[in-house]
Amino acid sequence: MNAENVIRDSGYDPAVLAGAVGAADAGAELDEMLADELWLECVDILNASGEFDEPFVPEELDKATAGSIRQTCGTWKLMEAMLIAADPELTPDSLREGAESLGTFALPGLSVATMGPGDHSATDAVRLFEYDTEAVAFVPAGQPVVIG
């Protein structure tokens, strides 16, 4: 179930949200993913895996599927970066130290990610959203802002 359906099915007139704003994870919008080389590279890797009945065609994906790919690929790439940064003699401490050494970097569909001492979330960027009564959805109202 997506947010648009929740709003439509709530019984409330969507117009009551006119002018509403919110802040949320700054994950990429669909058009941003389609322009993101890291995200497109991951789609190619998924397609080459042979694990899916049909290949993913980026321009034909809906936002939810593209977002699922973003989350999957982001997790893979984050783990890869942590493992590369960790000591070859992998231990829980060396993995943590590797993660904390990453600083600011990009992940598929996430232009700004940060990790450092005591900061293990990678998603320190948020974006402002405004409610669009025509789209019956919250839409981005600016670029991601790093808050961490």
C-alpha positions as CSV (number, residue, x, y, z in Angstrom):
1,M,0.0,0.0,0.0
2,N,1.4,3.4,-0.9
3,A,0.9,6.8,0.7
4,E,-1.4,8.0,-2.1
5,N,-3.8,5.1,-1.5
6,V,-3.8,5.7,2.2
7,I,-4.8,9.3,1.7
8,R,-7.4,8.4,-0.9
9,D,-8.9,5.5,1.2
10,S,-8.8,7.4,4.6
11,G,-12.2,9.0,4.0
12,Y,-10.8,12.5,4.4
13,D,-10.9,15.0,1.6
14,P,-7.3,15.2,0.4
15,A,-7.7,19.0,0.2
16,V,-7.4,19.1,4.0
17,L,-3.7,18.5,3.5
18,A,-3.3,21.6,1.3
19,G,-0.2,23.5,2.5
20,A,1.0,20.6,4.7
21,V,4.7,20.1,4.9
22,G,6.9,17.4,6.3
23,A,10.5,16.2,6.4
24,A,11.6,12.7,5.7
25,D,14.6,10.6,4.5
26,A,16.1,12.2,1.5
27,G,16.0,9.1,-0.7
28,A,15.9,9.8,-4.4
29,E,12.7,10.4,-6.3
30,L,12.2,8.3,-9.4
31,D,13.6,10.9,-11.9
32,E,16.7,11.2,-9.7
33,M,17.2,7.5,-9.6
34,L,17.0,7.4,-13.4
35,A,19.8,9.9,-13.5
36,D,21.9,8.2,-10.8
37,E,24.8,6.2,-12.2
38,L,25.2,4.1,-9.0
39,W,21.5,3.2,-9.1
40,L,21.6,2.3,-12.8
41,E,24.7,0.2,-12.3
42,C,22.9,-1.7,-9.7
43,V,19.9,-2.3,-12.0
44,D,22.4,-3.8,-14.5
45,I,23.9,-6.1,-11.8
46,L,20.4,-7.2,-10.8
47,N,19.5,-7.9,-14.4
48,A,22.7,-9.8,-15.1
49,S,22.1,-12.0,-12.0
50,G,19.5,-14.0,-13.9
51,E,17.4,-14.2,-10.7
52,F,14.4,-12.4,-12.1
53,D,11.8,-13.6,-14.6
54,E,11.8,-10.3,-16.4
55,P,14.6,-7.7,-16.6
56,F,14.1,-4.4,-14.8
57,V,13.7,-1.6,-17.4
58,P,14.5,1.5,-15.5
59,E,12.3,3.8,-17.5
60,E,9.3,1.5,-17.0
61,L,9.6,1.0,-13.2
62,D,7.1,2.5,-10.8
63,K,8.4,4.5,-7.8
64,A,7.8,1.7,-5.3
65,T,9.9,-0.9,-7.3
66,A,12.6,1.7,-8.0
67,G,12.7,2.5,-4.3
68,S,13.0,-1.2,-3.4
69,I,16.0,-1.5,-5.7
70,R,17.4,1.7,-4.1
71,Q,17.2,0.1,-0.6
72,T,18.6,-3.3,-1.7
73,C,21.5,-1.7,-3.7
74,G,22.2,0.8,-1.0
75,T,22.5,-2.0,1.6
76,W,24.8,-4.0,-0.6
77,K,27.0,-1.0,-1.5
78,L,27.1,0.2,2.2
79,M,28.2,-3.3,3.3
80,E,30.8,-3.5,0.5
81,A,32.3,-0.1,1.5
82,M,32.4,-1.2,5.2
83,L,34.1,-4.5,4.4
84,I,36.7,-2.8,2.1
85,A,37.4,-0.2,4.8
86,A,37.7,-2.8,7.5
87,D,40.9,-4.7,8.4
88,P,41.4,-7.8,6.3
89,E,41.3,-9.8,9.6
90,L,37.6,-9.1,10.0
91,T,36.3,-8.7,13.5
92,P,33.2,-6.9,14.8
93,D,35.6,-4.1,16.0
94,S,37.3,-3.8,12.6
95,L,34.0,-3.7,10.8
96,R,32.8,-0.9,13.1
97,E,36.0,1.0,12.6
98,G,35.8,0.6,8.9
99,A,32.2,1.9,8.9
100,E,33.2,4.8,11.1
101,S,36.0,5.7,8.7
102,L,33.7,6.2,5.7
103,G,32.8,9.9,6.2
104,T,30.6,11.3,3.5
105,F,29.9,9.3,0.4
106,A,27.1,8.4,-2.1
107,L,25.0,5.3,-2.3
108,P,22.6,4.2,-5.1
109,G,19.7,6.6,-4.9
110,L,21.1,8.5,-2.0
111,S,23.4,11.3,-3.0
112,V,24.6,12.1,0.6
113,A,25.4,9.4,3.1
114,T,27.6,9.8,6.1
115,M,29.1,7.5,8.7
116,G,31.6,8.3,11.4
117,P,32.3,7.7,15.1
118,G,29.0,7.2,16.8
119,D,27.1,7.7,13.5
120,H,26.2,4.4,12.0
121,S,23.0,5.3,10.2
122,A,24.3,6.6,6.8
123,T,21.0,8.5,6.3
124,D,21.7,11.9,7.8
125,A,20.1,13.7,4.9
126,V,16.5,14.8,5.0
127,R,14.3,16.6,2.4
128,L,11.3,18.9,2.9
129,F,8.1,17.7,1.2
130,E,4.9,19.7,0.5
131,Y,1.5,18.2,-0.1
132,D,0.4,18.5,-3.7
133,T,-3.4,18.3,-3.9
134,E,-3.3,17.6,-7.7
135,A,-0.9,14.7,-7.3
136,V,-2.6,13.6,-4.0
137,A,0.8,13.1,-2.6
138,F,3.7,14.7,-0.8
139,V,6.3,15.9,-3.3
140,P,9.9,17.1,-2.8
141,A,10.2,20.8,-2.1
142,G,14.0,21.1,-2.3
143,Q,17.3,19.3,-2.3
144,P,18.4,16.9,0.5
145,V,20.0,18.7,3.5
146,V,22.6,16.9,5.7
147,I,21.6,17.3,9.3
148,G,24.1,15.0,11.0
